[in-house]
């Protein structure tokens, strides 16, 4: 299973993300897609934003970009899957 997070983690969603991660069976991947998923992007520092995905759950792969190009998304997914084998 793969959790693909494409936006910043807000205070209201941090617990939901944590519970979803805990409920996901192994083997599981967490991928932060885009700058917002990586570190909060343009929303970083907002009172309502915890930050990127790594602030809440462990991240296996990061796909940079704002927004990430389709080819970058595919390459990031394939790279993350390759690391699991």
ChimeraX attribute file (.defattr): number of C-alpha atoms within 10 A of each C-alpha:
attribute: neighborCount
match mode: 1-to-1
recipient: residues
	/A:1	10
	/A:2	17
	/A:3	15
	/A:4	17
	/A:5	20
	/A:6	20
	/A:7	20
	/A:8	27
	/A:9	28
	/A:10	19
	/A:11	13
	/A:12	11
	/A:13	14
	/A:14	19
	/A:15	13
	/A:16	12
	/A:17	18
	/A:18	14
	/A:19	12
	/A:20	13
	/A:21	19
	/A:22	11
	/A:23	9
	/A:24	13
	/A:25	10
	/A:26	10
	/A:27	8
	/A:28	12
	/A:29	20
	/A:30	20
	/A:31	24
	/A:32	26
	/A:33	27
	/A:34	25
	/A:35	23
	/A:36	24
	/A:37	25
	/A:38	26
	/A:39	22
	/A:40	23
	/A:41	17
	/A:42	11
	/A:43	19
	/A:44	17
	/A:45	12
	/A:46	11
	/A:47	9
	/A:48	13
	/A:49	17
	/A:50	22
	/A:51	24
	/A:52	27
	/A:53	29
	/A:54	18
	/A:55	14
	/A:56	16
	/A:57	16
	/A:58	13
	/A:59	18
	/A:60	16
	/A:61	19
	/A:62	23
	/A:63	23
	/A:64	18
	/A:65	16
	/A:66	13
	/A:67	14
	/A:68	16
	/A:69	13
	/A:70	9
	/A:71	9
	/A:72	16
	/A:73	19
	/A:74	13
	/A:75	13
	/A:76	20
	/A:77	19
	/A:78	11
	/A:79	12
	/A:80	19
	/A:81	14
	/A:82	9
	/A:83	9
	/A:84	10
	/A:85	5
